[in-house]
């Protein structure tokens, strides 16, 4: 992989992505807020010896601390490592996140090379489309999990595809490569647990191939990396916790009779949240989830469709971040760029995915396709926010270039995809009309 960095066009692309991402972060110089503020506090407390906690006063009383409700602990330990070495400086994080963005672009390039081994220009185009995603440039300047998650996720996908690529040629995979696959999927899960689905998919493919040694080689490092943390958190809070309890909150917020599909807490949820620690809240949330399914199954199913429509809606650009509120002109420009990019990527990326699925039947291509499909399936059962679509971007970038180089272009597929996306957008507009109007008024005051 590393030898490709020295290709002149690729190295220029990587440098541009890193510089643009870092420049954006330094230009807006956003301070940590909300989730980012919590991640920052947890990381600094780790460095200062107060343990994994959001409030120092709760170092010896985890039952009162909210760190367990934050997605983690991978990103918090990443921040802690940087703070330990360089001090408590946010700009250091921006630089490292910009570098991670560059490496992520390199990974997209190399993943595309697996799929298009003789088409260098296609791999470069896919890397460029992904690298200059406005949404990902914006999120680079925020202390959120997305940048680290995408790097680890793409590296896990790259290692996985490389294993299956090698198997297709010499029918053997070295133990060390399989161990790396398991280790990096575990690290990805520790940053965001949605990576559990593709990790299980990899194990299922090996099971289908009756490759039991590979199953053990992939599963054991994941077990050794995740189990100590799970054991620590479970004993600390006297309840089974795989990573954190963030899933319980998202599950209830996204699945109740008054749910909108996004992260909008009802008065009941807020009251229970205020009166219970997140561990107990998670128990209640799971009970409410089961109750909702059994009491109102049709409404539950409609809600899943509603969240799917939001996920595929063409009017969900990024740009409503707090740091842009003081810059209405730049916020509008961000929304326009993000909206245009989202439209381009969803239309041609999904059209390319249909074309790709119809024509590519080798194991590597089918596994790549399956991991792509799992991205919306990992979030729609919970809640859907604009930034939860970012993990699909690298796949759509690859599918987009595949669609554009395919001859003849399939107008039938393109037309079908456009109709599906317009249907989803129309449903989103119809159901969330008031919220959309409020967002429009924020962007363009009337």
C-alpha positions as CSV (number, residue, x, y, z in Angstrom):
1,X,0.0,0.0,0.0
2,X,2.7,2.5,1.1
3,X,4.5,2.4,-2.3
4,X,1.4,4.1,-3.9
5,X,2.0,7.2,-1.8
6,X,4.9,8.2,-4.0
7,X,2.8,8.3,-7.1
8,X,2.9,12.0,-8.1
9,X,-0.9,12.5,-8.6
10,X,-1.8,10.5,-5.6
11,X,0.7,12.3,-3.3
12,X,-0.6,15.6,-4.6
13,X,-4.1,14.6,-3.8
14,X,-3.2,13.4,-0.3
15,X,-1.3,16.7,0.4
16,X,-4.3,18.7,-0.8
17,X,-6.8,16.8,1.4
18,X,-4.6,17.1,4.5
19,X,-3.9,20.8,4.0
20,X,-7.5,21.7,3.2
21,X,-8.8,19.8,6.2
22,X,-6.2,21.3,8.6
23,X,-6.8,24.8,7.1
24,X,-10.5,24.6,7.7
25,X,-10.0,23.5,11.3
26,X,-7.5,26.3,12.1
27,X,-9.6,28.9,10.3
28,X,-12.8,28.3,12.4
29,X,-10.9,27.3,15.6
30,X,-14.0,25.7,17.1
31,X,-13.9,25.0,20.8
32,X,-15.3,21.6,22.0
33,X,-19.1,21.7,22.6
34,X,-21.7,19.2,23.7
35,X,-20.4,15.7,22.8
36,X,-17.0,17.1,21.8
37,X,-16.7,18.8,25.2
38,X,-17.5,15.5,26.9
39,X,-14.9,13.6,24.9
40,X,-12.3,16.3,25.7
41,X,-13.1,16.2,29.4
42,X,-12.9,12.4,29.6
43,X,-9.6,12.4,27.8
44,X,-8.0,15.1,29.9
45,X,-9.2,13.3,33.1
46,X,-7.5,10.2,31.9
47,X,-4.3,12.1,31.4
48,X,-4.6,13.7,34.9
49,X,-5.1,10.3,36.6
50,X,-8.8,10.7,37.4
51,X,-9.8,7.7,35.4
52,X,-12.5,7.3,32.7
53,X,-14.9,9.9,33.9
54,X,-16.5,13.1,32.6
55,X,-16.5,14.9,36.0
56,X,-13.4,14.8,38.3
57,X,-15.7,14.9,41.3
58,X,-17.1,11.6,40.3
59,X,-13.8,9.8,40.0
60,X,-14.7,7.5,43.0
61,X,-18.4,7.5,42.3
62,X,-19.1,6.2,38.7
63,X,-22.8,5.8,39.5
64,X,-23.1,9.6,39.2
65,X,-20.9,10.1,36.1
66,X,-22.0,10.3,32.5
67,X,-18.9,9.1,30.8
68,X,-20.5,5.7,30.2
69,X,-23.2,7.2,28.1
70,X,-20.7,8.6,25.6
71,X,-19.7,6.6,22.5
72,X,-16.3,5.2,23.2
73,X,-13.8,4.5,24.6
74,X,-11.6,4.5,21.5
75,X,-11.8,8.2,20.6
76,X,-11.4,9.3,24.2
77,X,-8.2,7.2,24.6
78,X,-7.0,8.6,21.2
79,X,-7.4,12.2,22.6
80,X,-5.8,11.2,25.8
81,X,-2.7,9.8,24.0
82,X,-2.3,13.1,22.1
83,X,-2.8,15.2,25.2
84,X,-0.3,13.0,27.2
85,X,2.4,13.6,24.5
86,X,1.7,17.1,23.3
87,X,-0.3,18.7,26.2
88,X,-3.9,19.8,26.3
89,X,-4.0,21.6,22.9
90,X,-6.9,21.2,20.5
91,X,-4.9,22.3,17.5
92,X,-2.8,19.1,17.9
93,X,-5.9,17.0,17.4
94,X,-6.8,19.0,14.3
95,X,-3.4,18.2,12.8
96,X,-3.6,14.5,13.6
97,X,-7.2,14.3,12.3
98,X,-6.2,16.0,9.1
99,X,-3.4,13.3,8.7
100,X,-5.9,10.6,9.4
101,X,-8.1,12.1,6.6
102,X,-5.1,11.8,4.3
103,X,-4.5,8.2,5.2
104,X,-8.3,7.5,4.8
105,X,-8.1,8.8,1.3
106,X,-5.1,6.5,0.6
107,X,-7.1,3.6,1.9
108,X,-10.0,4.4,-0.4
109,X,-7.5,4.5,-3.3
110,X,-6.1,1.1,-2.3
111,X,-9.5,-0.5,-1.7
112,X,-10.5,0.7,-5.2
113,X,-7.3,-0.9,-6.6
114,X,-8.6,-4.2,-5.3
115,X,-11.8,-3.7,-7.3
116,X,-10.2,-2.1,-10.4
117,X,-6.7,-3.5,-10.5
118,X,-6.0,-2.3,-14.0
119,X,-7.7,1.1,-13.7
120,X,-5.4,3.5,-11.8
121,X,-7.5,6.5,-12.8
122,X,-10.7,5.0,-11.3
123,X,-9.0,4.5,-8.0
124,X,-7.6,8.0,-8.0
125,X,-11.0,9.5,-8.9
126,X,-12.8,7.6,-6.1
127,X,-10.1,8.8,-3.6
128,X,-10.6,12.3,-4.8
129,X,-14.4,12.2,-4.5
130,X,-14.1,10.9,-1.0
131,X,-11.2,13.2,0.0
132,X,-13.0,16.5,-0.9
133,X,-16.3,15.6,0.7
134,X,-17.5,19.0,2.3
135,X,-19.1,17.1,5.3
136,X,-15.8,15.4,6.2
137,X,-13.7,18.5,5.8
138,X,-16.1,20.2,8.3
139,X,-16.1,17.4,10.8
140,X,-12.3,17.3,10.8
141,X,-12.3,20.5,12.8
142,X,-14.6,19.1,15.5
143,X,-13.6,16.7,18.4
144,X,-16.0,14.0,17.2
145,X,-15.4,10.3,16.6
146,X,-16.1,10.4,12.8
147,X,-12.5,11.1,11.5
148,X,-10.8,8.4,13.6
149,X,-13.7,6.0,13.0
150,X,-13.5,6.3,9.3
151,X,-9.7,5.7,9.3
152,X,-10.0,2.6,11.4
153,X,-13.1,1.4,9.6
154,X,-11.4,1.8,6.1
155,X,-8.2,0.2,7.3
156,X,-10.3,-2.8,8.6
157,X,-12.1,-3.0,5.3
158,X,-8.7,-2.8,3.4
159,X,-7.2,-5.6,5.5
160,X,-10.3,-7.8,5.1
161,X,-10.4,-7.4,1.4
162,X,-6.6,-8.0,1.1
163,X,-7.1,-11.3,3.0
164,X,-9.8,-12.5,0.6
165,X,-7.9,-11.2,-2.4
166,X,-4.9,-13.3,-1.3
167,X,-7.2,-16.3,-0.8
168,X,-8.5,-16.0,-4.3
169,X,-4.9,-16.3,-5.7
170,X,-3.1,-18.7,-3.5
171,X,-5.9,-20.0,-1.2
172,X,-4.0,-19.2,2.0
173,X,-3.9,-16.4,4.4
174,X,-1.1,-15.8,6.8
175,X,-2.0,-15.9,10.5
176,X,-0.6,-12.4,11.1
177,X,-2.9,-10.9,8.4
178,X,-5.9,-12.6,10.0
179,X,-4.9,-11.3,13.4
180,X,-4.5,-7.8,12.1
181,X,-8.1,-8.1,10.6
182,X,-9.5,-9.0,14.0
183,X,-7.5,-6.4,15.9
184,X,-8.5,-3.5,13.7
185,X,-12.1,-4.4,13.6
186,X,-12.0,-4.5,17.4
187,X,-10.4,-1.0,17.5
188,X,-13.1,0.2,15.2
189,X,-15.8,-1.2,17.4
190,X,-14.3,0.5,20.4
191,X,-14.6,3.8,18.6
192,X,-18.1,3.2,17.3
193,X,-20.0,-0.1,18.0
194,X,-21.8,0.0,14.6
195,X,-18.7,-1.7,13.3
196,X,-19.9,-4.9,15.0
197,X,-22.1,-5.7,11.9
198,X,-19.4,-5.9,9.3
199,X,-17.1,-7.7,11.8
200,X,-19.8,-10.4,12.2
201,X,-20.2,-10.5,8.5
202,X,-16.5,-11.3,8.0
203,X,-16.8,-14.2,10.5
204,X,-19.9,-15.5,8.8
205,X,-18.1,-15.5,5.4
206,X,-15.3,-17.5,6.9
207,X,-17.9,-19.8,8.5
208,X,-19.6,-20.3,5.1
209,X,-16.2,-21.2,3.7
210,X,-15.6,-23.6,6.6
211,X,-12.4,-21.7,7.3
212,X,-12.4,-22.4,11.1
213,X,-8.8,-21.4,11.6
214,X,-9.5,-18.0,10.1
215,X,-12.6,-17.5,12.4
216,X,-10.4,-18.2,15.5
217,X,-7.6,-15.9,14.2
218,X,-10.0,-13.0,13.6
219,X,-12.1,-13.5,16.6
220,X,-9.5,-14.0,19.3
221,X,-7.7,-10.6,19.0
222,X,-11.1,-8.9,19.0
223,X,-12.0,-10.8,22.1
224,X,-8.7,-9.9,23.8
225,X,-9.1,-6.2,23.0
226,X,-12.8,-5.7,23.8
227,X,-13.2,-8.1,26.7
228,X,-11.0,-6.2,29.3
229,X,-12.9,-3.0,28.6
230,X,-16.3,-4.7,28.8
231,X,-15.3,-6.4,32.0
232,X,-14.1,-3.2,33.5
233,X,-17.2,-1.2,32.7
234,X,-19.6,-4.1,33.6
235,X,-18.0,-4.5,37.1
236,X,-17.8,-0.8,37.5
237,X,-21.5,-0.3,36.9
238,X,-22.8,-3.7,38.0
239,X,-24.4,-4.4,34.6
240,X,-23.3,-5.9,31.3
241,X,-21.8,-3.2,29.1
242,X,-20.0,-4.1,25.9
243,X,-18.5,-0.6,25.3
244,X,-20.8,2.1,26.7
245,X,-24.5,2.6,27.2
246,X,-25.0,5.1,24.3
247,X,-27.0,2.5,22.4
248,X,-29.8,2.4,24.9
249,X,-30.4,6.2,24.7
250,X,-30.4,6.1,20.9
251,X,-32.6,3.1,20.8
252,X,-35.4,4.6,22.8
253,X,-35.1,8.1,21.2
254,X,-35.4,6.5,17.8
255,X,-38.2,4.1,18.6
256,X,-41.2,5.4,20.5
257,X,-44.7,6.6,19.4
258,X,-43.5,10.2,19.3
259,X,-40.2,9.6,17.6
260,X,-39.2,11.8,14.7
261,X,-36.4,9.5,13.5
262,X,-33.7,11.9,14.6
263,X,-32.2,12.7,18.0
264,X,-35.3,14.4,19.5
265,X,-36.0,13.3,23.1
266,X,-39.6,13.3,24.2
267,X,-40.6,14.8,27.6
268,X,-40.9,11.2,29.0
269,X,-37.4,10.3,27.9
270,X,-35.9,13.5,29.2
271,X,-37.6,13.0,32.6
272,X,-36.4,9.4,32.9
273,X,-32.9,10.5,31.8
274,X,-32.9,13.2,34.4
275,X,-33.9,10.9,37.2
276,X,-31.8,7.9,36.4
277,X,-28.1,7.1,35.8
278,X,-27.4,6.0,32.2
279,X,-27.0,2.3,33.2
280,X,-30.5,2.2,34.7
281,X,-31.8,4.4,31.9
282,X,-30.5,1.8,29.4
283,X,-32.4,-1.0,31.1
284,X,-35.6,1.1,31.0
285,X,-34.9,2.0,27.3
286,X,-34.6,-1.6,26.2
287,X,-37.8,-2.4,28.0
288,X,-39.6,0.5,26.3
289,X,-38.2,-0.6,23.0
290,X,-39.7,-4.1,23.3
291,X,-42.9,-2.6,24.6
292,X,-43.2,-0.4,21.6
293,X,-42.7,-3.3,19.1
294,X,-45.2,-5.5,20.8
295,X,-47.9,-2.8,21.4
296,X,-47.6,-0.9,18.1
297,X,-45.9,-3.1,15.5
298,X,-47.3,-1.2,12.5
299,X,-46.1,2.1,13.8
300,X,-42.7,0.6,14.6
301,X,-42.4,-0.6,11.0
302,X,-43.5,2.8,9.6
303,X,-40.9,4.5,11.8
304,X,-38.2,2.3,10.3
305,X,-39.3,3.3,6.8
306,X,-39.3,7.0,8.0
307,X,-35.8,6.7,9.2
308,X,-34.7,5.0,6.0
309,X,-36.3,7.9,4.1
310,X,-34.3,10.4,6.2
311,X,-31.1,8.5,5.6
312,X,-31.6,8.7,1.8
313,X,-33.2,12.2,1.7
314,X,-31.6,14.7,-0.6
315,X,-32.3,17.6,1.7
316,X,-30.1,16.7,4.6
317,X,-26.9,18.6,4.0
318,X,-24.4,19.4,6.8
319,X,-23.8,23.0,7.9
320,X,-25.9,23.6,11.0
321,X,-22.9,23.2,13.3
322,X,-22.7,25.7,16.1
323,X,-19.4,27.1,14.9
324,X,-21.0,28.3,11.7
325,X,-23.9,30.1,13.5
326,X,-21.9,33.4,13.7
327,X,-21.1,33.2,9.9
328,X,-24.4,33.1,8.1
329,X,-22.9,33.5,4.6
330,X,-20.3,30.8,5.1
331,X,-23.0,28.5,6.7
332,X,-25.2,29.0,3.6
333,X,-22.2,28.2,1.3
334,X,-21.4,25.1,3.4
335,X,-25.0,24.0,3.0
336,X,-25.0,24.5,-0.7
337,X,-21.7,22.6,-1.2
338,X,-22.8,19.8,1.1
339,X,-26.2,19.6,-0.6
340,X,-24.7,19.4,-4.1
341,X,-22.2,16.8,-3.0
342,X,-24.9,14.7,-1.3
343,X,-27.1,14.9,-4.4
344,X,-24.2,13.8,-6.7
345,X,-23.0,11.1,-4.4
346,X,-26.3,9.5,-3.6
347,X,-27.7,9.6,-7.1
348,X,-24.6,8.2,-9.0
349,X,-23.2,6.2,-6.0
350,X,-26.4,4.2,-5.6
351,X,-26.9,3.8,-9.3
352,X,-23.3,2.6,-9.5
353,X,-24.0,0.2,-6.6
354,X,-26.9,-1.4,-8.6
355,X,-24.6,-1.7,-11.6
356,X,-21.8,-3.1,-9.5
357,X,-24.0,-5.7,-7.9
358,X,-25.3,-6.8,-11.2
359,X,-21.9,-7.3,-12.9
360,X,-19.3,-8.1,-10.2
361,X,-19.6,-11.6,-8.7
362,X,-16.2,-12.3,-7.3
363,X,-15.8,-12.7,-3.5
364,X,-14.0,-9.4,-2.9
365,X,-16.5,-7.4,-4.8
366,X,-19.5,-9.1,-3.1
367,X,-17.9,-8.6,0.3
368,X,-17.3,-4.9,-0.4
369,X,-20.9,-4.6,-1.5
370,X,-22.2,-6.3,1.6
371,X,-20.2,-4.1,3.9
372,X,-21.6,-1.1,2.1
373,X,-25.2,-2.3,2.6
374,X,-24.6,-2.8,6.3
375,X,-23.8,0.9,6.8
376,X,-27.4,2.2,6.7
377,X,-28.7,-1.0,8.4
378,X,-26.4,-0.3,11.4
379,X,-28.0,3.1,12.1
380,X,-31.6,3.0,10.8
381,X,-32.8,0.8,13.7
382,X,-31.6,3.5,16.2
383,X,-31.6,7.1,15.0
384,X,-30.6,8.9,11.8
385,X,-28.5,12.0,11.8
386,X,-26.7,13.5,8.8
387,X,-23.3,12.6,10.0
388,X,-24.3,9.0,10.5
389,X,-24.2,8.7,6.7
390,X,-20.5,9.4,6.5
391,X,-19.4,5.7,6.7
392,X,-21.3,5.1,3.4
393,X,-19.4,7.9,1.6
394,X,-16.3,5.9,0.6
395,X,-18.4,3.1,-0.8
396,X,-20.5,5.6,-2.8
397,X,-17.4,7.2,-4.1
398,X,-16.2,3.9,-5.5
399,X,-19.6,3.1,-6.9
400,X,-19.9,6.5,-8.5
401,X,-16.7,6.1,-10.6
402,X,-17.8,2.6,-11.6
403,X,-21.1,4.0,-12.9
404,X,-19.5,6.8,-14.9
405,X,-17.0,4.7,-16.7
406,X,-19.5,1.9,-17.5
407,X,-20.6,1.9,-21.1
408,X,-23.3,2.2,-22.0
409,X,-24.7,4.2,-19.1
410,X,-27.8,2.6,-17.7
411,X,-30.5,5.2,-17.9
412,X,-33.0,2.7,-16.5
413,X,-31.0,2.2,-13.3
414,X,-30.3,6.0,-13.0
415,X,-34.0,6.8,-13.5
416,X,-35.0,4.2,-10.9
417,X,-32.5,5.5,-8.3
418,X,-33.7,9.1,-8.9
419,X,-37.3,8.1,-8.4
420,X,-36.4,6.2,-5.2
421,X,-34.5,9.2,-3.8
422,X,-37.2,11.7,-4.7
423,X,-39.8,9.4,-3.0
424,X,-37.6,9.3,0.2
425,X,-37.1,13.1,0.0
426,X,-40.8,13.8,-0.5
427,X,-41.7,11.6,2.5
428,X,-39.0,13.4,4.6
429,X,-40.4,16.8,3.5
430,X,-44.0,15.7,4.2
431,X,-43.3,14.3,7.6
432,X,-40.7,16.7,8.8
433,X,-42.0,19.8,7.1
434,X,-41.9,22.1,10.2
435,X,-38.4,21.1,11.1
436,X,-37.2,21.7,7.5
437,X,-38.8,25.1,7.3
438,X,-37.1,26.1,10.5
439,X,-33.8,24.9,9.1
440,X,-34.4,26.9,5.9
441,X,-35.2,30.0,8.0
442,X,-32.0,29.5,9.9
443,X,-30.0,29.3,6.7
444,X,-31.9,32.0,4.8
445,X,-33.7,34.3,7.2
446,X,-37.0,35.5,5.7
